[in-house]
């Protein structure tokens, strides 16, 4: 962990449990845990993608769980990566404490699982434990949810996929060397590193436009430069013109512009740059690889 604090460091996508009892729960076969940069555009896109995939391919039992640090207004690549690391540690059958303070580890390290057992832990003990977590700006209910999400009657977690989704965004992500370091750390940890250059809106635009085929070289340069005017970047203005929405993506907008064009977007993205480290400097996105993998998995389990 890089030690950057936010409030709260884990903010997960929905606590909805569509089951009345543990016996009725059906664990997902595959869970993708994504830490995303934005609390609006990226967050909206992936939770709507999750709803669509679960509805269209119920037999696949694929689930997306999306976290964002933007509930605190903080969204640097380090913070997005820290959030992913913390989530991966919480998912372990025995929760890892690398993400927590030394004092917390000394106090709870040997008996951590006890405080997530509603049968054994007393109300007083639980209240003190929650208070200590809150002092680290970590919410107990979210930790408990992420740890147990997708399990049935205490069974071990299925295989999980972990990934982060960020923009190249030269205006705010000025440390290119740190971006490369985070990418290399993701590779070492087996995490997926999804980068869009210049921004996630390019991926959205590719659902509707084959940029490689129809955009001139001058237009591609404008996309890559992505200048901000009147509070909106160039790519955001293109998406607004083509898809009619701003930062937030409603269910109606997702269904109209993205749901039926997922495979098209993957194909269109392949005409641009999709590989690291070239993505650091060239127009493109590798979000297509993540979405293509999900679609292939779902199609194979119709």
Residue pairs with C-beta under 8 A, 6 or more apart in sequence:
1 82
1 85
1 86
1 98
1 99
2 78
2 81
2 82
4 74
4 76
4 78
4 79
4 82
5 137
6 69
6 71
6 72
6 74
6 79
6 137
7 71
7 72
7 137
8 71
8 72
8 137
8 138
8 139
8 142
9 69
9 72
9 82
9 83
9 86
9 137
9 138
10 67
10 83
10 86
10 87
10 90
10 138
10 139
10 142
10 143
10 146
11 39
11 67
11 68
11 69
11 70
11 71
11 142
12 65
12 66
12 67
12 142
12 145
12 146
13 43
13 46
13 47
13 50
13 64
13 65
13 66
13 67
14 47
15 141
15 145
17 25
19 25
19 26
22 152
22 153
23 153
25 152
25 153
26 61
26 152
27 61
27 150
27 151
27 152
27 155
27 158
28 61
28 62
28 63
28 150
28 158
29 60
29 61
29 62
29 158
29 301
30 60
30 61
30 62
30 63
30 158
30 159
30 160
30 161
30 297
31 62
31 63
31 64
31 65
31 149
31 150
31 157
31 158
31 160
31 161
32 62
32 63
32 64
32 65
32 160
32 161
32 162
32 163
32 290
32 294
33 65
33 67
33 84
33 87
33 88
33 91
33 146
33 160
33 161
33 162
33 163
34 46
34 64
34 65
34 66
34 67
34 162
34 163
34 164
34 165
35 67
35 68
35 69
35 80
35 81
35 83
35 84
35 87
35 162
35 163
35 164
35 165
36 42
36 43
36 46
36 66
36 67
36 68
36 80
36 164
36 165
36 166
37 68
37 70
37 75
37 77
37 80
37 165
37 166
37 167
37 200
38 68
38 70
38 75
38 200
38 247
39 68
39 70
39 71
39 75
40 70
40 247
40 248
40 249
41 200
41 201
41 204
41 247
41 248
41 249
42 68
42 165
42 200
43 66
43 68
43 70
44 248
44 249
44 250
44 254
45 200
45 204
45 249
45 254
45 258
46 64
46 66
46 165
47 64
47 66
48 249
48 251
48 254
48 258
48 259
49 64
49 254
49 258
49 262
49 291
49 294
50 63
50 64
50 66
51 251
52 254
52 255
52 259
53 60
53 62
53 64
53 294
53 298
54 62
54 63
56 298
57 298
57 299
57 301
57 302
59 301
59 302
60 297
60 298
60 300
60 301
60 302
61 301
62 294
62 297
62 298
63 149
63 150
65 146
65 149
67 83
67 84
67 87
67 146
68 75
68 83
69 75
69 79
69 80
69 82
69 83
76 172
76 173
77 166
77 173
77 178
77 179
77 182
78 178
78 182
80 164
80 165
80 166
81 164
81 182
81 185
81 186
82 99
83 164
84 162
84 163
84 164
84 191
85 98
85 99
85 189
86 99
87 146
87 162
88 160
88 162
88 189
88 191
89 95
89 96
89 97
89 98
89 99
90 96
90 99
90 143
90 146
90 147
91 146
91 147
91 157
91 160
93 156
93 157
94 112
94 113
95 112
95 113
95 116
95 143
95 147
97 104
97 105
97 108
97 109
97 112
100 136
100 138
101 136
104 132
104 133
104 136
107 132
108 115
108 129
108 132
114 120
114 121
115 121
115 125
115 126
115 129
116 144
116 147
116 148
121 129
129 140
130 140
133 139
133 140
133 143
134 140
150 157
150 158
151 157
161 192
162 189
162 190
162 191
162 192
163 186
163 191
163 192
163 193
163 194
163 290
164 182
164 186
164 191
164 192
164 193
164 194
165 194
165 196
165 200
165 287
165 290
166 173
166 194
166 195
166 196
167 173
167 195
167 196
167 197
167 198
167 199
167 200
168 179
168 195
168 196
168 197
168 198
168 199
168 279
168 280
169 198
169 199
169 226
170 198
171 228
173 179
176 280
179 195
179 280
180 277
180 280
182 193
183 193
183 195
183 276
183 277
185 191
186 192
186 193
187 193
192 289
192 290
193 276
193 286
194 285
194 286
194 287
194 289
194 290
195 276
195 279
195 280
195 285
195 286
196 202
196 203
196 284
196 285
196 286
196 287
197 224
197 273
197 279
197 280
197 281
197 282
197 283
197 284
197 285
198 223
198 224
198 225
198 226
198 233
198 235
198 283
199 226
199 233
199 235
199 236
200 285
200 287
201 233
201 235
201 236
201 238
201 239
202 211
202 223
202 235
202 283
202 284
202 285
203 265
203 269
203 285
203 287
203 288
204 239
204 243
204 249
204 257
204 258
205 211
205 235
205 238
205 239
205 242
206 264
206 265
206 268
206 269
206 272
206 285
206 288
207 243
207 257
207 258
207 261
207 262
207 264
207 265
207 268
208 242
208 243
208 257
208 261
209 215
209 242
209 268
210 267
210 268
210 271
211 220
211 223
211 268
211 271
211 272
211 283
212 268
212 271
212 272
213 271
215 223
220 283
222 234
223 234
223 235
223 238
223 283
224 282
224 283
225 234
226 233
226 234
226 235
227 233
227 234
228 234
229 237
232 240
232 246
236 246
236 247
239 245
240 246
242 257
243 253
243 256
243 257
244 253
244 257
245 253
249 258
258 265
262 291
262 295
263 295
265 288
265 291
266 288
266 291
266 292
266 295
269 284
269 285
269 286
269 287
269 288
270 288
272 282
272 283
272 284
272 285
273 279
273 282
273 283
273 284
274 284
274 285
274 286
274 288
274 289
275 286
276 286
278 284
279 285
279 286
